[in-house]
Amino acid sequence: MIPDSAKEKPQKKIILAVGKGKKDEPMTVKVGDTVLYGKHSGTEITFEGIDAIIIKESNIFCII
């Protein structure tokens, strides 16, 4: 049993850019989508004054 205080709450962000995906797996997210992802997924960066995160599509829980 995991107490509520230990459960990870998903994070919410808007997609700013996407890559091309893989040859056999095109990207399902697009610029402007709002997504939920795990708190410790990806790498946080600051680019031209914008705080962003680089994350694999497989670490995205859902598009909302």
C-alpha positions in Angstrom: 0.0 0.0 0.0 1.4 3.4 -1.0 0.3 6.4 1.1 -1.3 9.4 -0.8 1.7 11.6 0.2 4.1 9.3 -1.7 2.1 9.0 -4.9 3.5 10.9 -7.8 1.1 13.5 -9.3 1.3 14.0 -13.1 2.7 17.2 -14.5 0.9 19.2 -17.2 2.6 21.1 -20.1 1.9 22.4 -23.6 3.9 21.0 -26.5 6.2 23.6 -28.0 8.0 21.4 -30.6 8.1 17.8 -31.7 10.6 15.7 -33.6 10.0 13.5 -36.6 9.5 10.3 -34.7 10.8 7.0 -35.8 10.5 5.5 -39.3 7.8 3.0 -38.3 6.2 5.2 -35.5 5.2 8.7 -36.4 4.6 11.2 -33.6 1.1 11.3 -32.2 1.5 14.6 -30.3 1.6 17.9 -32.1 2.5 21.5 -31.3 -0.1 23.1 -29.1 -1.3 19.8 -27.4 -1.6 19.8 -23.6 -0.1 16.6 -22.1 0.3 14.9 -18.8 3.6 13.2 -17.9 5.5 11.8 -14.9 7.2 14.3 -12.6 10.7 12.8 -13.0 10.5 12.3 -16.8 12.7 14.1 -19.2 15.3 16.8 -18.9 14.6 20.4 -17.9 16.2 23.1 -19.9 16.1 26.9 -20.4 16.3 28.1 -24.0 16.1 31.7 -25.0 14.5 32.5 -21.6 11.8 29.8 -21.9 11.8 27.0 -19.3 11.0 23.7 -21.1 11.4 20.0 -20.7 12.7 17.5 -23.3 10.7 14.2 -22.9 10.2 11.0 -24.8 6.8 10.5 -26.3 6.6 7.2 -24.5 6.8 9.0 -21.1 3.6 11.0 -21.9 0.6 9.6 -20.0 -2.1 11.3 -22.2 -3.1 14.2 -24.4 -5.8 16.3 -22.9 
